[in-house]
Amino acid sequence: MLWGCFAIGGTGALHKIDGIMRQENYVDILKQHLKTSVRKLKHGRKWVFQMDNHPKHTSKVVAKWLKDNKVKVLDWPSRSPDLNPIEHLWAELKKRVRARRPTNLTQLLQLCQEECAKIHPTYCGKLVEGYLKRLTQVKQFKGNTTEY
């Protein structure tokens, strides 16, 4: 399993998760990679962190770390359709890595890191800019299936 992030300006860190990720592991990943990725992507102080409502993401431990570190988090209603643009980024990464046919876990991680770094900022920008279009379509279809 991988943790990753991106913004309109490109991809951020990609972190391999060993075993089951627990809330404490998630805080460690955020400590290690979130602000580093924000600096890499040159977002300064004007950014909002988006994540889904998985219990490990919304736990008290994680909420406290986010608050203590002044991370503004996008409100995300529970039981909402998954509109997170990173799902499209994961699909693109999987397609690229699959095409290179890794033969073991070490090579798989290496290829994931290489291919993630190659994803162009314009692709990331289109995913972010397309968010409003996806949201509008979900509202139009009252939460039912969309083309996304």
Buried (B, 14 or more C-beta within 10 A) or exposed (E): EBBBBBBBBBBBBBBEEEEEBEBEBBBBBBEEBBEEBBEBBEBEEEBEBBBBEEEBBBBEEBEEBBEEEEBEBEEBEEEEBEBBBBEBBBEBBEEBBEEEEBEEEEEBBBBBBEBBEEBEBEBBBEBBEBEEEBBEBBEEEEEEEBEB
